[in-house]
Amino acid sequence: MTDPNATFIEIDAIGKPCPMPLLMLKRAIKSAPAQQKFCLKASDPNSEIDILRYCQLQKRQCQMIKISEHELHYIIE
């Protein structure tokens, strides 16, 4: 799904409660070029529902990677 040579914009939402990770992602998408890829880092377990649903509605591919009990990474294309 992801190109190992792709450049990602990193969004660090670690320690921020929902809905901040989603709001930070929306802000980044709005200000980036159309085909930009993102890596959103979050710690709030509720972000999983928000981010995956948002990507589904926006027809964006999203892969969630659980780094640890308190760290989730979302690769969004």
DRENPA-3360 file (N, C-alpha, C; in nm, 2 decimals, always signed):
BEGIN
1 = MTDPNATF = +0.08/-0.12/+0.00/+0.00/+0.00/+0.00/+0.09/+0.12/+0.00 ~ +0.19/+0.13/+0.08/+0.27/+0.25/+0.08/+0.40/+0.23/+0.01 ~ +0.45/+0.34/-0.05/+0.58/+0.34/-0.13/+0.69/+0.37/-0.02 ~ +0.79/+0.28/-0.02/+0.89/+0.31/+0.08/+0.97/+0.43/+0.06 ~ +0.97/+0.49/-0.06/+1.04/+0.61/-0.09/+0.95/+0.74/-0.08 ~ +0.83/+0.72/-0.04/+0.74/+0.83/-0.04/+0.78/+0.93/+0.08 ~ +0.75/+1.05/+0.06/+0.77/+1.15/+0.16/+0.64/+1.18/+0.23 ~ +0.64/+1.17/+0.36/+0.52/+1.19/+0.44/+0.53/+1.32/+0.52;
9 = IEIDAIGK = +0.42/+1.39/+0.54/+0.41/+1.50/+0.64/+0.37/+1.43/+0.77 ~ +0.46/+1.46/+0.87/+0.43/+1.40/+1.00/+0.34/+1.49/+1.09 ~ +0.24/+1.43/+1.15/+0.15/+1.51/+1.24/+0.16/+1.44/+1.37 ~ +0.21/+1.52/+1.47/+0.23/+1.46/+1.60/+0.12/+1.50/+1.69 ~ +0.03/+1.41/+1.72/-0.08/+1.44/+1.81/-0.07/+1.35/+1.94 ~ +0.05/+1.31/+1.97/+0.07/+1.23/+2.09/+0.03/+1.32/+2.21 ~ -0.05/+1.26/+2.30/-0.09/+1.33/+2.42/-0.21/+1.42/+2.40 ~ -0.26/+1.43/+2.28/-0.37/+1.52/+2.26/-0.50/+1.43/+2.26;
17 = PCPMPLLM = -0.60/+1.47/+2.33/-0.73/+1.40/+2.33/-0.81/+1.42/+2.21 ~ -0.90/+1.33/+2.18/-0.99/+1.35/+2.06/-1.08/+1.47/+2.09 ~ -1.11/+1.55/+2.00/-1.09/+1.53/+1.85/-0.97/+1.59/+1.79 ~ -0.87/+1.63/+1.88/-0.75/+1.70/+1.83/-0.68/+1.63/+1.72 ~ -0.65/+1.50/+1.73/-0.58/+1.43/+1.62/-0.65/+1.45/+1.48 ~ -0.78/+1.43/+1.48/-0.86/+1.45/+1.36/-0.86/+1.59/+1.31 ~ -0.87/+1.69/+1.40/-0.86/+1.83/+1.36/-0.72/+1.86/+1.30 ~ -0.62/+1.81/+1.36/-0.48/+1.84/+1.31/-0.47/+1.77/+1.17;
25 = LKRAIKSA = -0.52/+1.65/+1.15/-0.52/+1.59/+1.02/-0.59/+1.67/+0.91 ~ -0.71/+1.72/+0.95/-0.79/+1.80/+0.85/-0.71/+1.93/+0.81 ~ -0.65/+1.99/+0.91/-0.58/+2.11/+0.89/-0.46/+2.09/+0.79 ~ -0.39/+1.98/+0.82/-0.27/+1.94/+0.74/-0.32/+1.91/+0.59 ~ -0.43/+1.84/+0.58/-0.47/+1.80/+0.44/-0.51/+1.93/+0.37 ~ -0.58/+2.02/+0.44/-0.63/+2.14/+0.37/-0.51/+2.22/+0.32 ~ -0.40/+2.22/+0.39/-0.29/+2.31/+0.35/-0.18/+2.24/+0.26 ~ -0.20/+2.11/+0.23/-0.10/+2.03/+0.16/-0.14/+2.01/+0.01;
33 = PAQQKFCL = -0.05/+1.98/-0.08/-0.08/+1.94/-0.21/-0.17/+1.82/-0.22 ~ -0.25/+1.80/-0.33/-0.35/+1.70/-0.34/-0.30/+1.56/-0.31 ~ -0.19/+1.52/-0.36/-0.14/+1.38/-0.35/-0.05/+1.36/-0.23 ~ -0.04/+1.45/-0.14/+0.04/+1.44/-0.02/+0.00/+1.32/+0.07 ~ +0.10/+1.26/+0.12/+0.08/+1.15/+0.22/+0.12/+1.20/+0.36 ~ +0.05/+1.14/+0.46/+0.06/+1.18/+0.60/+0.09/+1.07/+0.69 ~ +0.16/+1.09/+0.80/+0.18/+1.00/+0.90/+0.13/+1.07/+1.03 ~ +0.02/+1.03/+1.08/-0.04/+1.09/+1.20/-0.01/+1.00/+1.32;
41 = KASDPNSE = +0.06/+1.06/+1.42/+0.09/+0.98/+1.54/+0.00/+1.03/+1.65 ~ -0.07/+0.93/+1.71/-0.17/+0.96/+1.81/-0.16/+0.87/+1.93 ~ -0.21/+0.91/+2.05/-0.20/+0.82/+2.16/-0.34/+0.80/+2.22 ~ -0.44/+0.87/+2.18/-0.58/+0.85/+2.23/-0.64/+0.74/+2.15 ~ -0.68/+0.63/+2.22/-0.74/+0.51/+2.16/-0.87/+0.54/+2.08 ~ -0.94/+0.65/+2.12/-1.06/+0.69/+2.05/-1.03/+0.74/+1.91 ~ -0.91/+0.78/+1.89/-0.87/+0.84/+1.76/-0.89/+0.74/+1.65 ~ -0.88/+0.61/+1.68/-0.89/+0.50/+1.58/-1.03/+0.52/+1.50;
49 = IDILRYCQ = -1.14/+0.53/+1.58/-1.27/+0.54/+1.52/-1.28/+0.67/+1.43 ~ -1.23/+0.78/+1.49/-1.24/+0.91/+1.42/-1.16/+0.91/+1.29 ~ -1.04/+0.87/+1.30/-0.95/+0.88/+1.18/-0.99/+0.78/+1.07 ~ -1.01/+0.66/+1.11/-1.05/+0.56/+1.01/-1.18/+0.60/+0.94 ~ -1.28/+0.64/+1.01/-1.41/+0.68/+0.95/-1.39/+0.81/+0.86 ~ -1.31/+0.90/+0.91/-1.29/+1.02/+0.83/-1.22/+0.98/+0.69 ~ -1.12/+0.90/+0.70/-1.05/+0.86/+0.58/-1.15/+0.78/+0.48 ~ -1.23/+0.70/+0.54/-1.33/+0.63/+0.46/-1.42/+0.72/+0.39;
57 = LQKRQCQM = -1.47/+0.82/+0.46/-1.56/+0.92/+0.40/-1.50/+1.01/+0.29 ~ -1.37/+1.03/+0.31/-1.29/+1.12/+0.22/-1.23/+1.03/+0.11 ~ -1.25/+0.90/+0.11/-1.20/+0.81/+0.01/-1.05/+0.81/+0.01 ~ -0.99/+0.81/+0.13/-0.84/+0.81/+0.14/-0.80/+0.68/+0.20 ~ -0.69/+0.62/+0.15/-0.64/+0.50/+0.21/-0.58/+0.53/+0.34 ~ -0.61/+0.44/+0.44/-0.55/+0.47/+0.58/-0.51/+0.33/+0.64 ~ -0.39/+0.33/+0.68/-0.34/+0.21/+0.75/-0.30/+0.24/+0.89 ~ -0.36/+0.17/+0.99/-0.32/+0.20/+1.13/-0.22/+0.10/+1.17;
65 = IKISEHEL = -0.12/+0.15/+1.24/-0.01/+0.06/+1.30/+0.00/+0.09/+1.45 ~ -0.02/-0.01/+1.53/-0.01/+0.00/+1.67/+0.13/-0.02/+1.71 ~ +0.20/+0.09/+1.75/+0.34/+0.09/+1.79/+0.35/+0.04/+1.93 ~ +0.27/+0.08/+2.02/+0.27/+0.04/+2.16/+0.13/+0.06/+2.21 ~ +0.11/+0.03/+2.34/-0.02/+0.04/+2.41/-0.07/+0.19/+2.40 ~ +0.03/+0.28/+2.39/-0.01/+0.43/+2.40/+0.04/+0.50/+2.28 ~ +0.06/+0.43/+2.16/+0.10/+0.50/+2.04/+0.05/+0.43/+1.92 ~ -0.02/+0.51/+1.84/-0.08/+0.46/+1.71/-0.03/+0.55/+1.60;
73 = HYIIE = +0.01/+0.49/+1.49/+0.04/+0.56/+1.37/-0.06/+0.53/+1.26 ~ -0.10/+0.64/+1.19/-0.19/+0.62/+1.08/-0.11/+0.67/+0.96 ~ -0.11/+0.58/+0.86/-0.05/+0.62/+0.73/-0.16/+0.65/+0.64 ~ -0.17/+0.77/+0.59/-0.28/+0.82/+0.51/-0.24/+0.87/+0.38 ~ -0.30/+0.81/+0.27/-0.27/+0.85/+0.14/-0.38/+0.91/+0.07;
% end
